[in-house]
Amino acid sequence: MSVFTQLTVEQAAAWLETYDLGTVTKLTGISEGVQNSNFFLSSTRGDYVLTVFEQVAPAQVPRYVQLMDHLARLGLPCPAPVANRHCEQVSCLGGKPAVIVSRLAGRSQESPNSAQCAAIGELLARLHLAARSWPEPLQHQRDTAWCSRVAAEIAPFLNDDDARLLHGEVRHQQQRRPADLPRGVIHADLFRDNVLFSGDRVSGVLDFYFAGVDDLLFDLAVTVNDWCSTRDGALDDSRCAALLSAYDARRQLLPAEHAAWPTLLRAAALRFWVSRLQDHHLPRPGELVVRRDPDAYRAILLARIASDGQGSWLTAAGRGS
């Protein structure tokens, strides 16, 4: 959540004239995140989050919003999209698609404990099961093919060691990633700053704008890499065990997924190293823009490569090998 499009209170108020939300009282840009322009918006009717989409194709935006609405109706703690008087959940603001959603209670956890990791594992499994009833196919925009394309764009900016690491891992994923794992709609960006907690209970799951159909195990790997990594990129055993065990209790992982786990951990690390390198070397202009450190995911990728083949993930999950 960054701010690329500048927006005044007056502009927001004019846009909200088609909504039944009262009068705007406050508008504050949100600096966290990296893709869209986001604002906390308060009105005489309540508190909301306003998102202006910067990179998502306009035709795709309603599908992401409808997915979020679908999951919210099935009991997941997702923000509820607000429709205007024309029954539109997405409308145009400054020439770009925009949406307003409910603002959920709670706060994100920078240093989650094992109980919170268990809660997010259980939540992710619930999300994967609930999304089975979503009738609209959504393409995952940042799959291995995307990593390969962007790797070619950013390679000229890298030193020789990083360029070799990047191209080597792209080749590894193209050659070794299984093609027969269970697939479905994934969140694809379930980082700590996209989840709100009240105590150890998940009170909100945010930012579904990378969602799409891919390996469910990839989504689990994305989540574990963020929630369970230590400063040097290694996995914290207790947090990893809590998250994986809670997920597996809701959606039991198949033997093929057990075997593919090291490869998918590497795939998830590659995806975010590539996107951070892209943001670092090919930045977009804007204010309050957060650019994440690429080296953090370089370290995670190196740690996953080093641990590949050193035993079953079941040991880390606390279930024995």
C-alpha positions as CSV (number, residue, x, y, z in Angstrom):
1,M,0.0,0.0,0.0
2,S,1.8,3.1,-1.3
3,V,0.7,6.4,-2.8
4,F,1.5,6.9,-6.4
5,T,-1.7,9.0,-7.2
6,Q,-2.0,12.1,-5.2
7,L,-5.5,12.8,-3.9
8,T,-7.0,15.7,-2.0
9,V,-9.9,15.6,0.4
10,E,-11.9,17.6,-2.2
11,Q,-11.3,15.1,-4.9
12,A,-12.2,12.2,-2.7
13,A,-15.4,14.1,-1.6
14,A,-16.4,14.6,-5.2
15,W,-15.9,11.0,-6.0
16,L,-17.9,9.9,-3.0
17,E,-21.0,11.9,-4.1
18,T,-22.2,8.8,-5.8
19,Y,-21.9,6.8,-2.5
20,D,-24.1,6.8,0.5
21,L,-21.2,7.4,2.9
22,G,-21.8,10.8,4.2
23,T,-19.2,13.6,4.3
24,V,-15.5,13.1,4.1
25,T,-13.8,14.2,7.4
26,K,-10.2,12.8,6.9
27,L,-8.0,11.3,4.2
28,T,-4.6,9.9,5.0
29,G,-2.2,8.2,2.6
30,I,-0.9,4.7,3.6
31,S,2.8,4.1,3.1
32,E,2.9,0.3,3.6
33,G,3.0,-2.0,0.5
34,V,4.3,-1.4,-3.0
35,Q,1.6,-1.6,-5.7
36,N,-1.4,0.6,-5.5
37,S,-2.3,4.0,-4.0
38,N,-4.1,3.5,-0.7
39,F,-5.8,5.9,1.8
40,F,-7.5,5.7,5.1
41,L,-10.8,7.6,4.6
42,S,-13.1,8.7,7.4
43,S,-16.6,10.0,6.8
44,T,-19.6,10.9,8.9
45,R,-20.7,7.3,8.3
46,G,-17.6,5.4,9.4
47,D,-14.0,4.5,8.5
48,Y,-12.9,3.0,5.2
49,V,-9.9,2.2,3.0
50,L,-9.8,3.7,-0.5
51,T,-7.6,2.0,-3.1
52,V,-6.7,3.5,-6.5
53,F,-5.3,0.7,-8.8
54,E,-2.1,1.6,-10.5
55,Q,-0.9,-1.5,-12.3
56,V,-3.9,-3.9,-12.4
57,A,-5.7,-4.0,-15.8
58,P,-9.0,-2.2,-15.4
59,A,-10.9,-5.2,-16.7
60,Q,-9.4,-7.3,-14.0
61,V,-10.1,-5.1,-11.0
62,P,-13.8,-6.1,-10.6
63,R,-12.8,-9.8,-10.5
64,Y,-10.4,-9.3,-7.6
65,V,-13.0,-7.2,-5.7
66,Q,-15.7,-9.8,-6.3
67,L,-13.4,-12.5,-5.0
68,M,-12.8,-10.6,-1.8
69,D,-16.6,-10.1,-1.5
70,H,-17.2,-13.8,-2.1
71,L,-14.8,-14.8,0.6
72,A,-16.2,-12.3,3.0
73,R,-19.7,-13.7,2.5
74,L,-18.3,-17.2,3.4
75,G,-17.1,-15.9,6.7
76,L,-13.4,-15.0,6.1
77,P,-12.3,-11.8,7.7
78,C,-11.9,-9.9,4.4
79,P,-12.8,-6.2,3.9
80,A,-16.3,-5.8,2.5
81,P,-16.4,-3.8,-0.8
82,V,-18.9,-0.8,-0.7
83,A,-21.1,-0.3,-3.7
84,N,-22.2,3.1,-4.9
85,R,-25.7,4.2,-5.7
86,H,-25.3,2.6,-9.2
87,C,-24.6,-0.8,-7.5
88,E,-20.9,-0.5,-8.7
89,Q,-18.2,-1.8,-6.4
90,V,-15.5,-0.4,-8.7
91,S,-15.7,3.1,-10.3
92,C,-13.3,5.6,-11.9
93,L,-11.3,8.1,-9.9
94,G,-8.8,10.3,-11.7
95,G,-8.9,8.1,-14.7
96,K,-8.1,4.9,-12.8
97,P,-10.3,2.2,-11.2
98,A,-10.9,2.6,-7.5
99,V,-12.7,0.8,-4.8
100,I,-13.7,1.6,-1.2
101,V,-13.9,-1.1,1.4
102,S,-14.6,-1.4,5.1
103,R,-11.7,-0.7,7.5
104,L,-11.2,-3.7,9.7
105,A,-10.1,-3.7,13.4
106,G,-6.8,-5.0,14.6
107,R,-3.1,-4.4,13.7
108,S,-0.4,-6.2,11.8
109,Q,2.3,-8.1,13.6
110,E,6.0,-7.4,12.7
111,S,7.2,-10.2,15.0
112,P,4.5,-12.9,15.1
113,N,4.6,-15.6,17.8
114,S,3.9,-19.2,17.3
115,A,0.2,-18.9,18.1
116,Q,-0.2,-16.2,15.5
117,C,1.6,-18.3,13.0
118,A,-0.8,-21.1,13.7
119,A,-3.7,-18.8,13.2
120,I,-2.4,-17.7,9.8
121,G,-1.8,-21.3,8.8
122,E,-5.4,-22.2,9.7
123,L,-6.7,-19.1,7.9
124,L,-4.8,-19.8,4.7
125,A,-6.2,-23.4,4.6
126,R,-9.7,-22.0,5.1
127,L,-9.2,-19.5,2.3
128,H,-8.0,-22.2,-0.1
129,L,-11.1,-24.4,0.7
130,A,-13.5,-21.5,0.5
131,A,-12.1,-20.3,-2.8
132,R,-13.1,-23.6,-4.4
133,S,-16.6,-22.3,-4.8
134,W,-15.4,-19.2,-6.7
135,P,-16.7,-19.7,-10.2
136,E,-14.4,-17.2,-12.1
137,P,-10.9,-18.3,-13.2
138,L,-8.2,-15.8,-12.3
139,Q,-4.7,-16.0,-13.8
140,H,-1.9,-15.7,-11.4
141,Q,0.0,-12.8,-12.9
142,R,3.4,-13.4,-11.1
143,D,4.1,-17.1,-11.9
144,T,7.4,-18.7,-13.1
145,A,6.9,-17.3,-16.6
146,W,6.6,-13.8,-15.2
147,C,9.8,-14.3,-13.1
148,S,11.6,-15.4,-16.3
149,R,10.5,-12.3,-18.3
150,V,11.3,-9.8,-15.5
151,A,14.7,-11.6,-14.8
152,A,15.7,-10.8,-18.4
153,E,14.8,-7.1,-17.9
154,I,16.7,-6.6,-14.7
155,A,19.7,-8.8,-15.4
156,P,21.8,-5.9,-16.9
157,F,21.5,-4.1,-13.6
158,L,23.0,-7.0,-11.5
159,N,26.5,-7.9,-10.6
160,D,27.8,-11.2,-12.1
161,D,27.1,-13.3,-8.9
162,D,23.5,-12.1,-8.6
163,A,22.8,-12.5,-12.4
164,R,24.1,-16.1,-12.2
165,L,22.0,-16.8,-9.1
166,L,18.9,-15.3,-10.7
167,H,19.2,-17.2,-14.0
168,G,20.1,-20.4,-12.3
169,E,17.1,-20.4,-10.1
170,V,14.8,-19.5,-13.0
171,R,16.1,-22.5,-14.9
172,H,15.7,-24.7,-11.8
173,Q,12.1,-23.8,-11.4
174,Q,11.4,-24.3,-15.1
175,Q,13.0,-27.8,-15.0
176,R,12.1,-29.0,-11.5
177,R,8.8,-27.4,-10.4
178,P,6.1,-30.1,-10.6
179,A,3.1,-29.6,-12.9
180,D,0.7,-31.9,-11.1
181,L,0.2,-30.3,-7.6
182,P,-3.3,-29.3,-6.3
183,R,-4.3,-25.9,-7.7
184,G,-6.8,-23.3,-6.9
185,V,-7.2,-19.6,-6.1
186,I,-4.4,-18.4,-4.0
187,H,-3.9,-15.1,-2.2
188,A,-0.2,-14.9,-3.4
189,D,0.8,-12.1,-1.1
190,L,-0.1,-13.2,2.5
191,F,2.6,-11.2,4.1
192,R,2.5,-9.9,7.7
193,D,1.5,-6.4,6.7
194,N,-1.6,-7.9,4.9
195,V,-3.0,-9.5,8.0
196,L,-4.6,-7.9,11.1
197,F,-4.7,-9.4,14.5
198,S,-6.7,-8.8,17.7
199,G,-4.5,-10.6,20.2
200,D,-3.7,-14.0,18.6
201,R,-6.9,-14.0,16.5
202,V,-6.9,-13.0,12.8
203,S,-9.2,-10.1,12.5
204,G,-8.5,-9.1,8.9
205,V,-7.0,-10.4,5.6
206,L,-6.1,-7.6,3.1
207,D,-4.9,-7.0,-0.4
208,F,-6.2,-9.7,-2.7
209,Y,-4.8,-7.9,-5.8
210,F,-2.2,-10.6,-6.7
211,A,-4.7,-13.4,-6.3
212,G,-5.0,-16.0,-9.0
213,V,-5.0,-19.7,-9.8
214,D,-1.7,-21.5,-9.0
215,D,-0.3,-24.3,-6.9
216,L,-1.9,-24.1,-3.4
217,L,1.5,-25.1,-2.0
218,F,3.1,-22.0,-3.6
219,D,0.8,-19.9,-1.5
220,L,1.8,-21.8,1.6
221,A,5.5,-21.3,0.7
222,V,5.0,-17.5,0.2
223,T,3.4,-17.3,3.6
224,V,6.0,-19.4,5.4
225,N,8.9,-17.5,3.8
226,D,7.6,-14.2,5.3
227,W,6.1,-15.3,8.6
228,C,8.8,-17.9,9.7
229,S,12.1,-16.6,8.4
230,T,14.8,-15.3,10.7
231,R,17.0,-12.3,10.0
232,D,19.6,-14.4,8.1
233,G,16.9,-16.1,5.9
234,A,16.7,-19.4,7.7
235,L,13.4,-20.8,8.9
236,D,12.4,-20.6,12.6
237,D,11.5,-24.2,13.5
238,S,8.8,-23.4,16.1
239,R,6.9,-20.8,14.0
240,C,7.2,-23.0,10.9
241,A,5.9,-26.0,12.8
242,A,3.0,-24.1,14.1
243,L,2.0,-22.7,10.8
244,L,2.4,-25.9,8.8
245,S,0.6,-28.1,11.3
246,A,-2.4,-25.7,11.5
247,Y,-2.6,-25.6,7.7
248,D,-2.3,-29.4,7.4
249,A,-5.0,-29.9,10.0
250,R,-7.5,-28.1,7.8
251,R,-6.3,-29.2,4.4
252,Q,-4.1,-32.2,4.5
253,L,-1.1,-32.0,2.2
254,L,-0.5,-34.8,-0.3
255,P,2.7,-36.9,-0.6
256,A,3.5,-35.1,-3.8
257,E,3.3,-31.7,-2.0
258,H,5.6,-33.0,0.8
259,A,8.1,-33.9,-1.9
260,A,7.8,-30.6,-3.7
261,W,8.0,-28.4,-0.6
262,P,11.7,-27.4,-1.0
263,T,11.2,-26.5,-4.6
264,L,8.1,-24.4,-3.9
265,L,9.9,-22.6,-1.0
266,R,12.6,-21.7,-3.6
267,A,9.9,-20.6,-6.1
268,A,8.3,-18.3,-3.6
269,A,11.6,-16.8,-2.6
270,L,12.5,-16.2,-6.3
271,R,9.2,-14.5,-7.0
272,F,9.7,-11.9,-4.3
273,W,13.4,-11.4,-5.0
274,V,12.5,-10.7,-8.6
275,S,9.8,-8.2,-7.8
276,R,11.9,-6.4,-5.3
277,L,14.8,-6.2,-7.8
278,Q,12.3,-4.8,-10.3
279,D,11.0,-2.1,-7.9
280,H,14.6,-1.3,-6.9
281,H,16.1,-1.0,-10.4
282,L,13.0,0.1,-12.4
283,P,11.0,2.2,-9.8
284,R,7.8,4.0,-10.4
285,P,7.5,7.6,-9.2
286,G,5.3,8.4,-6.3
287,E,5.1,9.7,-2.7
288,L,5.1,7.5,0.4
289,V,6.4,4.7,-1.7
290,V,7.9,1.7,0.1
291,R,10.6,-0.1,-1.8
292,R,11.5,-3.4,0.0
293,D,15.1,-4.5,0.3
294,P,15.9,-7.1,-2.4
295,D,18.8,-8.5,-0.3
296,A,16.3,-9.9,2.3
297,Y,14.8,-12.2,-0.3
298,R,18.2,-13.0,-1.8
299,A,19.2,-14.3,1.6
300,I,16.0,-16.3,1.9
301,L,16.5,-17.8,-1.6
302,L,20.1,-18.8,-0.7
303,A,19.0,-20.3,2.6
304,R,16.3,-22.4,0.8
305,I,18.8,-23.5,-1.8
306,A,21.3,-24.6,0.9
307,S,18.6,-26.5,2.8
308,D,17.1,-28.2,-0.3
309,G,17.4,-32.0,0.1
310,Q,18.1,-31.9,3.8
311,G,15.0,-33.8,4.9
312,S,11.2,-33.7,4.9
313,W,9.3,-30.6,5.8
314,L,7.3,-32.9,8.2
315,T,10.1,-32.7,10.7
316,A,9.8,-28.9,10.8
317,A,6.0,-29.3,11.1
318,G,6.5,-31.3,14.3
319,R,5.0,-34.6,12.9
320,G,8.2,-36.5,12.4
321,S,9.8,-37.8,9.2
